[in-house]
Amino acid sequence: MKFSIRKRLTGTYLLIIVLTVVIFEIVLIWGIKYFYLNSVGNNLKNKVELVSSFYNNFLDSGDIYSNSKQIIQIFSSRSFQIQVTDKFGRVIADSVGVTEGEVLDYEEIKTALSGKNGRYLNSNRAFGERIISYAAPLKNNNMVVGAIRFTSSLELTYQVIYRLVRYLIVFGLILIITVFIISSFIAQSIISPVEEITMTANQMAKGNLTVRNKIVNKDEIGVLAESLNNMAEQIQNNEVMKNEFISSVSHELRTPLTSIKGWAQTLKGTPFEDETEMNYGLDIIIGETNRLSDMVEDLLDFSRLQSYRLKIYPELVDINKLIFMVYEQMKQRAVKHGINFKISLTDKTQNLMCDPKRIKQVLINIIDNSLKFTPTGGEICISGKKTDVMQKGFYVITVSDTGCGIPEEEICFIKEKFYRSKQNKSDKGTGLGLAICDELVKLHGGTMEITSEVNSGTIITVRLPI
């Protein structure tokens, strides 16, 4: 059977306080018993020693039989029994008068007759009553002539001890009950937010991502609730982006497929006397096919990215030569759009360990985005140079444009999967390009940073370790 956290918390608190109370009360009861018995014993011991000293100092010249009566008369009390014995242990005087003539074969008497003080704490030998007794020697000319024994009942003392024990037990029970109630409230205050979080999580698991935790605690549970809310918000945003992505991909696929289908039907059903028009149609089919291939490649890269199978195959490459090749490849498109495309390389040769295919993919994607958002008459510049950062060598590739720019609030999302800038009025693209580029640069141990200003342009900086 599984116990809930509430029961475990309450049980833990209760167990701790019960053990604490039990240990505390055991120690306290032992201390009370020791204190009372020690007080009675010391009182009795002091009286015995007083009488022994009085006899030894003032009555040692007389006969013990006559002096014993005098001792009884002087020190007799209702709170204890006084017995005087001769040197053989026979009682010659008793304040109660019930043991005269008896021989006391007790250890404390034997100890006293040997010249030392004796003590006894136990039940009465005859009646089972709990008693404490002290015995001391009586001397005449430094010779032991007898013993004096003081005996006191401990029944009243134990009654006081038992009464205090009962009070302590009642107090302990009240304390345990109080702690149980308080611990139940504490456990409830801890568990209630957890239960709310659990209910919210269950609702989210069922697909209701609009539900939110309303916990405002500033502790770890509050942080957990806020994290769950943020997770739901992120899932909702991802869901929206995913739907937009599916819609965008469907649109992107439909457009080239429609062109391909249209020209294929035209080429099949229409005899062409002029090869120029036929070649024009074939060029469109080839162009749209390439567009589809690029889109499929993006989707495959995205799939590899999601499953952590996106890999690179580094080799020693002249990075300046690679950048120049990309520049030459993209220059015609820039000219076609009326954009001034420039290149700036500080060194003729710069060897770098990288995957040339993937770095080329990154640069083409970045330049392609610049071409999309830079108006006719604008300018795009790609540059490369070696630099040192934190005593480490890096090769820095910068692509800058004078396009429409990216709003500040969008820059932190621009590298996320499926995200497309609101500046993209054409609804073209999958929203995967920059996300894949960023991951490819990270696989090379580098970074990709984006800075932008609306209506001024965008700068994308790629740093690759040398």
TORKE-552571 format. One record per residue (C-alpha): residue in one letter; z, x, y. Coordinates in steps of 0.05 Angstrom, whole numbers, plus 32768, in hexadecimal, padded with zeros to 4 digits. Each point is the difference from the previous one (the first is absolute). Layout:
N
AZXY/...
END
This chain:
466
M800080008000/K7FEC801C8044/F80317FFD8038/S7FE87FF28047/I800C80328037/R80317FCF801F/K802A7FFF7FC1/R7FFC804C7FF9/L8015800B8048/T80397FCF7FFC/G8016801B7FBD/T7FFD8048801A/Y802A7FEF803D/L80317FD97FD5/L800680377FCC/I800D80358035/I80377FD78023/V80207FEB7FBD/L800380497FE9/T801A80158044/V80357FC98002/V8016800D7FB8/I8006804B800A/F80237FF78043/E80317FCD7FE4/I8010802A7FC2/V800F803C802D/L80287FD48030/I80287FDE7FC9/W801080447FE1/G801580198045/I802D7FC3800C/K802080067FBC/Y800B804B800A/F801D7FF48046/Y80327FCA7FEB/L801680227FBF/N800680438023/S80287FE08039/V80317FE07FCF/G800480407FD7/N800D802C803D/N80367FD18018/L802280017FBD/K7FF8804B7FFA/N801F800B8044/K803C7FD57FED/V800A80257FBE/E7FFC80448022/L80307FE88036/V80347FE97FCE/S7FF7803F7FD6/S8009802C803D/F803C7FD78018/Y802280077FBC/N7FF0804A7FF9/N801980108046/F803B7FD18009/L80187FE57FBD/D7FF7803C7FD2/S804A80107FFF/G80147FBE7FDF/D7FF57FE27FBB/I7FBC7FE07FF5/Y801F7FC37FE1/S80287FF1803F/N7FCA80178030/S7FCB7FD37FDF/K80257FC18015/Q8002801A8047/I7FB4800D7FFF/I7FF27FBA7FE8/Q802B7FE28037/I7FE0802A8037/F7FB67FFB7FEC/S7FFC7FBE7FDB/S7FC77FD28014/R7FDF7FC17FE6/S7FBB801F8004/F800D80347FCA/Q802E80117FC6/I802C803E8000/Q801780207FBF/V802D803D7FF9/T800280257FBD/D802A80397FE6/K7FE180407FE6/F7FF17FDE7FBD/G7FD77FC78020/R80367FCB7FF6/V80047FCE8039/I804480048021/A7FF07FD5803D/D7FCB7FCA800C/S7FF67FD98041/V7FEA7FC47FD6/G8035800B7FCB/V7FD57FF27FC3/T7FF480467FE3/E804480218004/G800F80277FC1/E7FB780037FEA/V7FDE80427FF5/L7FBF80048028/D7FCD80277FD8/Y7FCC80008038/E7FD380398015/E80167FFD8049/I804A80047FEA/K7FF1803C7FD2/T7FDB8021803A/A803B7FF4802F/L8033801A7FCE/S7FD680407FFB/G800A800A804B/K7FBE7FE2801B/N7FEC7FBE801F/G7FDF7FCE7FD1/R7FD17FC6800D/Y7FEA7FC47FD7/L7FCB7FCB8011/N7FF17FCD7FCB/S80197FC07FE0/N80497FF57FF3/R801080197FBA/A80267FC27FEE/F7FE27FC68028/G7FB980188010/E800C7FFA804A/R7FDA8033802B/I80328031801E/I800480438021/S803C802E7FF7/Y80178043801A/A8038802B7FE4/A8022803E801D/P8037802E7FE5/L80497FFC8016/K802080458003/N8047801B8002/N800580498013/N7FB580057FF4/M80097FE57FBA/V7FDD7FBF7FEC/V80357FCE7FEF/G7FD57FC28000/A7FC57FDC801E/I7FF37FC78031/R7FC67FD07FF5/F7FE37FCF8032/T7FD47FC97FE4/S7FD77FCD8028/S7FD57FC67FEA/L7FB780038014/E7FF27FB57FF5/L80057FEF804A/T7FD5803C8012/Y7FCB7FEB7FCE/Q80027FB9801C/V7FEF801C8044/I7FC9802C7FE2/Y7FE27FC57FDA/R80027FD4803E/L7FDA80368027/V7FCF80077FC6/R7FF27FB58001/Y7FF48004804B/L7FD0803A7FF5/I7FDA7FDB7FC9/V7FF97FC1802B/F7FEA802B803B/G7FCE80247FD3/L7FE37FBE7FE6/I7FF97FE68047/L7FDE80408014/I7FD07FFD7FC5/I7FEE7FB7800E/T7FF68010804A/V7FD4803C7FF0/F7FD97FD57FCE/I7FF17FCC8035/I7FEE80358034/S7FD480267FCE/S7FDC7FBF7FEF/F7FEF7FF68049/I7FEA80498007/A7FD57FFA7FC1/Q7FE27FBF801A/S7FF080218044/I7FDC80387FDB/I7FDD7FD57FCC/S7FE87FC7802E/P7FCE802C8024/V7FE9801E7FBE/E7FF67FBA7FE4/E7FD87FED803E/I7FD5803F7FF8/T7FF67FEE7FB6/M7FEA7FB98011/T7FD1801B8036/A7FE380347FD0/N7FF57FCA7FCB/Q7FDB7FD58033/M7FD5803C8013/A7FF2800D7FB6/K7FE67FB97FFB/G7FCF800D8038/N80267FE4803B/L7FFB803C802F/T80147FD8803E/V80497FFC7FEB/R802E80328022/N804880187FF8/K802C7FEA803A/I803680357FF3/V80148025803F/N803380307FE0/K7FFF80478019/D8014801D7FBD/E7FD780167FC3/I7FF47FB77FEC/G7FE57FF18045/V7FD1803C7FFA/L7FE97FE67FBB/A7FF37FBB801C/E7FD8801D803A/S7FD9802C7FD0/L7FEF7FC37FD6/N7FE87FDB803F/N7FD6803C8014/M7FE380037FBA/A7FEC7FB78003/E7FE2800A8045/Q7FD9803C7FE6/I7FE87FDA7FC2/Q7FE97FC7802D/N7FDA8031802D/N7FE280217FC3/E7FED7FBC7FE4/V7FDD7FEF8042/M7FDD80438001/K7FED7FF87FB7/N7FE17FBC800D/E7FDB801C803C/F7FEA803A7FD5/I7FE57FD27FCA/S7FDC7FD68034/S7FE5803F8021/V7FE8801F7FBF/S7FE07FBE7FEB/H7FDC7FFD8043/E7FED804A7FFC/L7FE47FF67FBA/R7FDC7FBF8010/T7FDA801C803B/P7FDD803B7FDD/L7FF77FD77FC1/T7FDD7FCA8028/S7FD380358020/I7FF080207FBD/K7FF37FBC7FE0/G7FD47FE98039/W7FD5803E8002/A7FFC80037FB4/Q7FE67FB87FFE/T7FD080108039/L7FE6803E7FDD/K7FF87FDB7FBF/G7FDE7FC2801B/T7FD5801D8037/P7FC4802F7FF6/F800280368035/E7FBF801E8018/D8025802B8032/E803180317FDF/T802680088041/E80207FBC7FFC/M800F80097FB6/N80208044800D/Y80297FE18038/G801C7FCD7FCF/L800E80357FCC/D8024802A8035/I802D7FC48010/I800F7FF77FB6/I8011804A7FF8/G802B7FFF803F/E80267FC27FEB/T8008801D7FBA/N801E8040801E/R802E7FD4802A/L80177FDC7FC1/S800A80437FDD/D802C80198039/M80287FC07FFD/V800A80057FB5/E8014804A8008/D80357FEA8033/L801A7FCC7FCF/L800280337FC8/D80268031802C/F80307FC98013/S800B7FF07FB6/R800E804A7FF3/L802E8002803C/Q80287FC57FE7/S8007801D7FBA/Y800E80478019/R7FC080187FDF/L7FDE80188041/K7FF7804A7FF5/I7FE0803B8024/Y7FDD803D7FE4/P800A80398031/E7FD2803C8006/L7FF580368034/V7FD47FE18036/D7FE680168044/I801D7FC68026/N7FD6800E803F/K7FC17FFB7FD6/L80197FBF7FE2/I800F7FE28045/F7FBB80158019/M7FDE7FDE7FC4/V80257FBF800F/Y7FEC80078049/E7FB780077FED/Q80047FC57FD0/M801F7FD18034/K7FDA8019803D/Q7FC37FD37FF5/R802C7FC27FFE/A802180148041/V7FBC800B8021/K7FE87FBD7FE5/H803C7FDE8022/G7FF680278041/I804080277FF8/N800880498014/F801A80247FC2/K801C8047800B/I801E80367FD3/S802F80398012/L801480367FCE/T8027803E8016/D7FEE802C7FC4/K7FC0800A7FD9/T802380037FBD/Q80447FE67FEA/N800F7FFD7FB6/L802F7FC97FE8/M80187FE67FBC/C7FEC7FB77FFE/D7FD77FCC7FDC/P7FBF80028027/K7FEA7FBB7FE7/R80417FDF8016/I800480248043/K7FB87FEC800E/Q80137FB87FEE/V803A80038032/L7FD5801B8039/I7FC77FCF7FF4/N80307FC67FFF/I802280168041/I7FBD800C8023/D7FE57FBE7FE5/N803B7FDB8020/S7FF380248042/L7FB77FEB7FFE/K80157FB77FF4/F802E7FFD803D/T7FDC802E8031/P7FCF7FDC802E/T7FBA80188012/G8005803A8031/G804380157FE4/E801380437FE2/I801C80197FBD/C801780477FF6/I801580237FC0/S802380428005/G802380317FD2/K802E803B800B/K803780297FDE/T80477FFA801B/D804780137FEC/V80377FCB7FFB/M804780157FED/Q7FE580447FEA/K7FD07FDE7FCF/G7FB480038007/F7FDA7FBF8008/Y7FB87FEE800C/V7FFD7FC78033/I7FC47FD08000/T7FFD7FD1803B/V7FD17FC48009/S80037FE08045/D7FD87FC8801D/T7FFA7FD78041/G80027FBD7FDC/C80287FC1800C/G804080207FE6/I80387FE37FD6/P803A7FD8801E/E804380257FFC/E80207FCA7FD4/E7FC880087FCC/I8002804C7FF9/C803B7FFF7FCF/F7FDA7FD07FD2/I7FBA801D8006/K8008802D7FC2/E801C7FC87FD5/K7FD77FE27FC7/F7FD67FC38013/Y801080068049/R7FC77FF78031/S80068008804A/K7FFA7FC2802C/Q7FCE80298027/N7FD07FF87FC5/K7FD97FC38016/S7FCB80067FCA/D80317FF27FC6/K7FDD80397FDA/G802680307FD4/T80347FFA7FCA/G803B801D8026/L800780367FCB/G7FDC803A8020/L80378020802A/A80357FF07FCB/I7FD880277FCD/C7FF280388032/D804A8007800F/E801180057FB6/L7FC980337FF4/V801A802C8039/K80477FFA7FE4/L7FE780167FBB/H7FE7803F8023/G8045800C801D/G7FE97FED8046/T800B7FC98033/M7FD47FCF8026/E80177FE88044/I7FE27FCB802D/T80097FFA804B/S7FDB7FCD8029/E7FFD7FDC8043/V7FDD7FBE800B/N7FBE80088026/S8007804C7FFF/G7FF380137FB8/T8021801A7FC1/I801180457FE5/I800B800B7FB5/T801D80447FEE/V7FFE801A7FB8/R802B803D7FF0/L7FF180267FBF/P802A803A7FE8/I7FDC80437FFA/
END
